[in-house]
């Protein structure tokens, strides 16, 4: 409130309202709001963290989500959603389902080449904005640390990414009425989405875990990193020593992964990618998610093998099905 008795608030895109800012002023419903270009989707949300937090374009949190986050000193309600806004949970989204390395990114590129598909910010971007920044206030690049932080989020929000995504309001002038999202993982997220958001349809992409490791090695994504992957012994011995490795990879698969070591593929890189796959499998069971999707009513789910189908074939199958 200023010296003239006028109340001010900061409306962060994607969040809602926090008291007091120096940003440009706008009037709405008798309350003077201040638009801020950054995003912070869940509390506690403070001004000190806003300037560095990631943004999600043309998306914001629903008022109910803001209240649930218990932001401190919340101002009056800003009123109903705008005419062009719709909750993503209400729209007929096409949702890609699959763990790292099954081919979602390449399938998306092929879909974009076919044209006509609006693609929402991806799982990594939503995770940064909704789950990681609110917890630690910084960027996290280590994959194993990210898995741990998202597990903490799911402990409080059982629907995980599905719950976070469904609560967002979308500007349909930008995203249209049937965008695509990449993506959901595991049974809990898929089941939550299918039960809570009946308009959503699902495309599950699958590939064996050993294939996923090879794809991670081939894509050279700086995001695919974990700390402490120096090898102190032979690669096969290091692989055999990883917790849970025998439950995911057969001895023949481990032999094949060990054979990848060479001048163009360091042992530490192979070890790092196997660790990423193992860490993700501890959090998400792709087979259980696929089995659940196969049991949905016809027309709600499509399950594709990205080893049998190349990216262009996957894209055509999705386009024809959608």
C-alpha positions as CSV (number, residue, x, y, z in Angstrom):
1,X,0.0,0.0,0.0
2,X,1.4,3.4,-1.0
3,X,1.1,6.8,0.8
4,X,-2.2,7.4,-1.0
5,X,-3.7,4.2,0.4
6,X,-3.4,2.3,-3.0
7,X,-2.5,-1.4,-2.8
8,X,0.1,-2.9,-5.1
9,X,1.0,-6.4,-6.0
10,X,3.3,-8.3,-8.2
11,X,1.8,-10.8,-10.6
12,X,4.4,-13.3,-11.7
13,X,3.6,-15.0,-15.0
14,X,2.7,-18.5,-14.2
15,X,2.1,-17.9,-10.5
16,X,-0.2,-15.1,-9.5
17,X,0.5,-12.5,-6.9
18,X,3.1,-11.3,-4.5
19,X,3.1,-8.0,-2.7
20,X,5.1,-4.9,-3.8
21,X,7.3,-4.4,-6.8
22,X,8.7,-1.5,-8.9
23,X,7.5,-3.0,-12.2
24,X,5.1,-1.2,-14.5
25,X,1.5,-0.8,-13.2
26,X,-1.8,-2.1,-14.5
27,X,-5.3,-1.8,-13.2
28,X,-7.4,-4.9,-12.8
29,X,-10.7,-5.4,-10.8
30,X,-9.9,-2.3,-8.8
31,X,-6.5,-3.6,-7.7
32,X,-3.3,-2.3,-9.2
33,X,-1.3,-5.3,-10.5
34,X,2.4,-5.3,-11.6
35,X,3.4,-7.7,-14.3
36,X,6.7,-9.5,-13.8
37,X,8.2,-11.5,-16.7
38,X,9.5,-14.4,-14.7
39,X,7.9,-17.5,-13.4
40,X,7.8,-19.2,-10.0
41,X,5.0,-21.8,-9.7
42,X,5.0,-23.0,-6.2
43,X,5.7,-21.6,-2.8
44,X,7.3,-20.3,-0.9
45,X,8.0,-17.8,-3.6
46,X,10.1,-14.7,-2.8
47,X,11.2,-11.8,-4.8
48,X,14.8,-12.6,-4.3
49,X,14.4,-15.8,-6.3
50,X,12.1,-14.4,-9.0
51,X,14.8,-12.7,-11.1
52,X,16.6,-16.0,-11.8
53,X,13.8,-18.5,-12.0
54,X,12.9,-20.1,-15.3
55,X,9.9,-19.0,-17.3
56,X,7.2,-20.8,-19.1
57,X,5.8,-18.7,-22.0
58,X,2.0,-18.2,-22.2
59,X,1.3,-20.4,-19.2
60,X,0.4,-19.5,-15.6
61,X,-0.8,-21.2,-12.5
62,X,-4.5,-21.4,-11.7
63,X,-5.7,-19.3,-8.7
64,X,-6.5,-22.5,-6.9
65,X,-2.9,-23.6,-7.3
66,X,-1.7,-20.3,-6.0
67,X,-3.8,-20.6,-2.9
68,X,-2.7,-24.2,-2.4
69,X,0.9,-23.0,-2.5
70,X,0.2,-20.7,0.5
71,X,2.1,-17.8,-0.8
72,X,2.8,-15.3,2.1
73,X,0.8,-12.1,2.2
74,X,-1.4,-13.1,-0.7
75,X,-3.4,-10.1,-2.2
76,X,-7.1,-10.3,-3.2
77,X,-8.2,-12.7,-5.8
78,X,-7.5,-11.3,-9.3
79,X,-10.9,-12.6,-10.6
80,X,-11.9,-15.3,-13.1
81,X,-9.6,-16.6,-15.8
82,X,-9.3,-14.6,-18.9
83,X,-11.6,-15.4,-21.9
84,X,-8.7,-16.9,-23.9
85,X,-7.3,-19.0,-21.0
86,X,-8.1,-22.7,-20.5
87,X,-6.7,-25.1,-17.9
88,X,-4.5,-27.7,-19.6
89,X,-6.3,-30.3,-17.6
90,X,-9.5,-29.4,-19.6
91,X,-7.9,-29.4,-23.1
92,X,-7.5,-32.5,-25.3
93,X,-3.8,-32.7,-25.0
94,X,-1.7,-35.4,-26.8
95,X,0.8,-36.5,-24.2
96,X,4.0,-38.4,-25.0
97,X,4.9,-41.0,-22.4
98,X,8.3,-42.5,-22.1
99,X,11.6,-42.4,-20.2
100,X,14.9,-40.9,-21.3
101,X,16.3,-42.3,-24.5
102,X,13.2,-43.9,-26.0
103,X,13.1,-41.4,-28.9
104,X,10.6,-38.7,-27.8
105,X,12.8,-35.7,-28.9
106,X,13.5,-37.2,-32.4
107,X,9.8,-38.1,-32.8
108,X,8.8,-34.5,-31.8
109,X,11.2,-33.1,-34.5
110,X,9.6,-35.4,-37.0
111,X,6.1,-34.3,-36.0
112,X,7.2,-30.6,-36.3
113,X,8.4,-31.3,-39.8
114,X,4.9,-32.7,-40.6
115,X,3.5,-29.3,-39.3
116,X,0.4,-28.2,-37.5
117,X,1.4,-29.3,-34.0
118,X,1.8,-26.9,-31.1
119,X,4.2,-28.3,-28.6
120,X,4.2,-27.1,-25.0
121,X,7.3,-26.4,-22.9
122,X,8.8,-29.9,-22.3
123,X,9.1,-31.9,-19.2
124,X,12.6,-30.6,-18.4
125,X,11.4,-27.0,-18.6
126,X,8.3,-27.6,-16.5
127,X,10.4,-29.5,-14.0
128,X,12.8,-26.7,-13.6
129,X,10.0,-24.1,-13.0
130,X,7.6,-26.1,-10.9
131,X,9.7,-28.7,-9.0
132,X,13.4,-27.7,-8.8
133,X,13.6,-24.0,-8.5
134,X,11.0,-23.8,-5.7
135,X,12.9,-26.4,-3.7
136,X,16.6,-25.3,-4.1
137,X,16.5,-21.9,-5.9
138,X,19.1,-22.8,-8.5
139,X,19.6,-24.7,-11.6
140,X,20.4,-28.4,-11.2
141,X,22.1,-30.3,-14.0
142,X,23.2,-33.5,-12.4
143,X,20.6,-36.1,-13.5
144,X,20.7,-38.1,-10.3
145,X,20.2,-35.0,-8.2
146,X,17.3,-34.0,-10.4
147,X,15.7,-37.5,-10.0
148,X,16.0,-37.1,-6.2
149,X,14.4,-33.6,-6.2
150,X,11.5,-34.7,-8.4
151,X,10.9,-37.7,-6.1
152,X,10.6,-35.2,-3.2
153,X,8.0,-33.2,-5.2
154,X,6.0,-36.4,-6.0
155,X,6.0,-37.2,-2.3
156,X,3.8,-34.1,-1.8
157,X,2.1,-34.2,-5.2
158,X,1.4,-37.9,-6.0
159,X,0.5,-37.1,-9.6
160,X,3.9,-35.7,-10.3
161,X,4.3,-34.0,-13.6
162,X,0.7,-34.8,-14.6
163,X,-0.6,-32.9,-11.5
164,X,1.7,-30.0,-12.1
165,X,0.8,-29.7,-15.8
166,X,-2.9,-30.1,-15.4
167,X,-3.1,-27.2,-13.0
168,X,-1.6,-24.6,-15.4
169,X,-3.7,-22.1,-17.4
170,X,-2.7,-21.8,-21.1
171,X,-3.2,-18.9,-23.4
172,X,-5.1,-20.6,-26.2
173,X,-4.3,-17.8,-28.6
174,X,-0.7,-19.1,-28.6
175,X,-1.1,-22.8,-27.7
176,X,-4.3,-23.5,-29.5
177,X,-6.9,-26.0,-28.1
178,X,-5.1,-29.3,-28.6
179,X,-1.3,-28.9,-27.9
180,X,1.2,-31.7,-27.4
181,X,3.3,-32.3,-24.3
182,X,6.5,-34.2,-23.8
183,X,6.1,-35.9,-21.5
184,X,5.0,-38.1,-18.7
185,X,6.8,-41.0,-17.1
186,X,5.8,-44.0,-15.0
187,X,2.6,-45.5,-13.8
188,X,1.7,-42.9,-11.1
189,X,1.9,-40.0,-13.5
190,X,0.0,-41.8,-16.3
191,X,-2.7,-43.1,-14.0
192,X,-3.2,-39.7,-12.4
193,X,-3.5,-38.0,-15.8
194,X,-5.9,-40.6,-17.2
195,X,-8.2,-40.5,-14.2
196,X,-8.1,-36.7,-13.6
197,X,-8.0,-35.4,-17.2
198,X,-10.4,-37.4,-19.3
199,X,-9.7,-35.3,-22.5
200,X,-6.0,-36.2,-22.5
201,X,-4.8,-38.9,-24.9
202,X,-1.4,-40.7,-24.6
203,X,1.3,-41.9,-26.9
204,X,3.7,-44.2,-25.2
205,X,7.2,-44.7,-26.8
206,X,9.3,-47.6,-25.7
207,X,12.8,-49.0,-26.2
208,X,15.0,-51.6,-24.3
209,X,17.2,-50.1,-21.6
210,X,20.4,-51.1,-23.4
211,X,19.2,-49.3,-26.5
212,X,18.5,-46.2,-24.3
213,X,22.1,-46.2,-23.1
214,X,23.4,-46.3,-26.6
215,X,21.1,-43.4,-27.6
216,X,22.2,-41.3,-24.7
217,X,25.8,-41.9,-25.8
218,X,24.9,-40.9,-29.3
219,X,23.0,-37.7,-28.7
220,X,25.7,-35.8,-26.9
221,X,23.3,-33.8,-24.7
222,X,25.1,-31.8,-22.0
223,X,22.1,-32.4,-19.9
224,X,23.0,-36.1,-19.6
225,X,25.5,-35.9,-16.8
226,X,26.0,-37.3,-13.4
227,X,28.7,-36.5,-10.8
228,X,31.5,-38.9,-9.9
229,X,31.7,-41.1,-12.9
230,X,35.5,-41.6,-13.1
231,X,36.3,-45.3,-13.4
232,X,38.8,-46.8,-11.0
233,X,38.9,-50.2,-12.4
234,X,37.6,-52.0,-15.5
235,X,34.3,-50.8,-17.0
236,X,32.7,-54.2,-16.6
237,X,33.6,-54.3,-12.9
238,X,32.3,-50.8,-12.4
239,X,29.0,-51.7,-14.1
240,X,28.6,-54.9,-12.1
241,X,29.1,-52.8,-8.9
242,X,26.2,-50.4,-9.6
243,X,23.2,-50.9,-7.3
244,X,20.3,-52.7,-9.0
245,X,22.1,-53.2,-12.3
246,X,21.3,-56.9,-12.5
247,X,17.6,-56.2,-12.3
248,X,17.7,-54.0,-15.4
249,X,20.4,-55.3,-17.6
250,X,21.2,-58.9,-18.5
251,X,24.8,-60.2,-18.5
252,X,24.8,-60.2,-22.3
253,X,23.6,-56.6,-22.3
254,X,26.3,-55.6,-19.9
255,X,28.9,-57.3,-22.1
256,X,27.6,-55.3,-25.1
257,X,27.8,-52.0,-23.2
258,X,31.3,-52.8,-22.0
259,X,32.3,-53.4,-25.6
260,X,31.3,-49.8,-26.4
261,X,34.4,-48.5,-24.7
262,X,37.0,-47.2,-27.2
263,X,38.8,-44.2,-28.5
264,X,35.5,-42.4,-29.3
265,X,33.6,-43.6,-26.2
266,X,35.2,-43.3,-22.9
267,X,34.5,-45.8,-20.1
268,X,33.3,-42.9,-17.9
269,X,30.7,-41.9,-20.5
270,X,29.3,-45.4,-20.7
271,X,29.2,-45.6,-16.9
272,X,27.5,-42.3,-16.6
273,X,24.7,-43.2,-19.1
274,X,24.1,-46.5,-17.4
275,X,23.8,-44.7,-14.1
276,X,21.2,-42.3,-15.6
277,X,19.1,-45.2,-16.9
278,X,19.3,-47.0,-13.5
279,X,18.4,-43.9,-11.5
280,X,15.4,-43.2,-13.7
281,X,14.2,-46.8,-13.5
282,X,14.3,-46.6,-9.7
283,X,11.8,-43.7,-10.0
284,X,9.7,-44.8,-13.0
285,X,8.6,-48.2,-14.4
286,X,7.9,-47.8,-18.1
287,X,6.5,-51.3,-18.5
288,X,3.9,-50.7,-15.8
289,X,2.9,-47.4,-17.5
290,X,2.5,-49.1,-20.9
291,X,0.5,-51.9,-19.4
292,X,-1.9,-49.4,-17.8
293,X,-2.3,-47.5,-21.1
294,X,-3.1,-50.6,-23.0
295,X,-6.0,-51.1,-20.7
296,X,-7.6,-47.7,-21.4
297,X,-10.7,-47.4,-23.6
298,X,-9.9,-47.6,-27.4
299,X,-8.7,-44.3,-28.8
300,X,-7.1,-43.0,-25.6
301,X,-3.7,-44.5,-25.9
302,X,-1.2,-45.5,-28.6
303,X,1.9,-47.6,-27.8
304,X,4.8,-47.6,-30.2
305,X,8.1,-49.4,-30.4
306,X,10.8,-46.9,-31.4
307,X,13.2,-49.7,-32.3
308,X,10.8,-51.2,-34.8
309,X,9.8,-47.7,-36.1
310,X,12.1,-44.9,-37.1
311,X,11.2,-41.3,-36.1
312,X,9.4,-40.5,-39.3
313,X,7.2,-43.6,-39.0
314,X,6.5,-42.7,-35.3
315,X,5.5,-39.2,-36.4
316,X,3.2,-40.5,-39.1
317,X,1.6,-43.0,-36.8
318,X,0.9,-40.3,-34.2
319,X,-0.5,-37.9,-36.8
320,X,-2.8,-40.5,-38.3
321,X,-4.0,-41.7,-34.8
322,X,-4.5,-38.1,-33.5
